[in-house]
Amino acid sequence: MKNLKSIILGLALLVVCGAVKANPIPDNESLTATHAVNTYVDAITRGKLAGLNDVLDQTVKFSMLRGKKMLSFDKKQMMEFFKGDKNVEQTCTTSTDIVESNADIKVVKVDMKYDGFTRSNYVTVTNTGDGWKITNVYSVFK
């Protein structure tokens, strides 16, 4: 009986030590496609910038079609724009739809419906090996 208690105590100690020694989830594993899109939507519709810099790839390109004119912006320019709209809540209804999805890339359509027009953002999220990051945003106004 004494040996049985010692064996059970030893096994319990082994289980507890194994659980305590468990490795934390690396930061890049929290960078999922869903997290990247939700962070972008929070920034563009609510002015919430927490984590936005982390989900935007260094080479991200923002393109916007206004009438017949194409406007393009890089990450630095867009971060400055977002900082100007920090904590500004847009008066629109926002919806998201997955247009294309596979193991390496996702294209998500983010519609922002205002009174009188809709802004559609086609957000490309890519599995960069360093987590899912936004690599392209194409916006059109209808």
HELIX and SHEET records of a PDB file:
HELIX    1   1 LYS A    2  VAL A   20  1                                  19    
HELIX    2   2 ASP A   27  SER A   30  5                                   4    
HELIX    3   3 ALA A   33  ARG A   46  1                                  14    
HELIX    4   4 LEU A   52  VAL A   55  1                                   4    
HELIX    5   5 LYS A   75  GLY A   84  1                                  10    
SHEET    1   A 6 LYS A  69  PHE A  73  0                                        
SHEET    2   A 6 LEU A  56  ARG A  66 -1                                        
SHEET    3   A 6 TRP A 132  PHE A 141  1                                        
SHEET    4   A 6 PHE A 117  ASN A 127 -1                                        
SHEET    5   A 6 ILE A 105  TYR A 114 -1                                        
SHEET    6   A 6 THR A  93  SER A 101 -1                                        
END                                                                             
